[in-house]
Amino acid sequence: MSTVSAAAAEPAAVTESGEQKKPLRACCACPETKKVRDGCIIEKGEENCTELIEAHKDCMRQLGFKI
């Protein structure tokens, strides 16, 4: 799995009113896909979980993380 740099790991989040709120950290993003991905990797090994790994990466990208 690839790693995310600290600068790319915390995209700026802005509310509808234009106020900046705390940036979402990579460790807290996409908990649903992360849990399934991690469980698969533990049970079956990384090479057997490519679809779940890619699904988690897609989720992270949708939130603005550069992976």
ABEGO torsion letter per residue (X at the ends): XBBBBAAAABBBBBBAAGBBBBBBBAAABGAAAAAAAAAAAAAAEAAAAAAAAAAAAAAAAAAGBBX
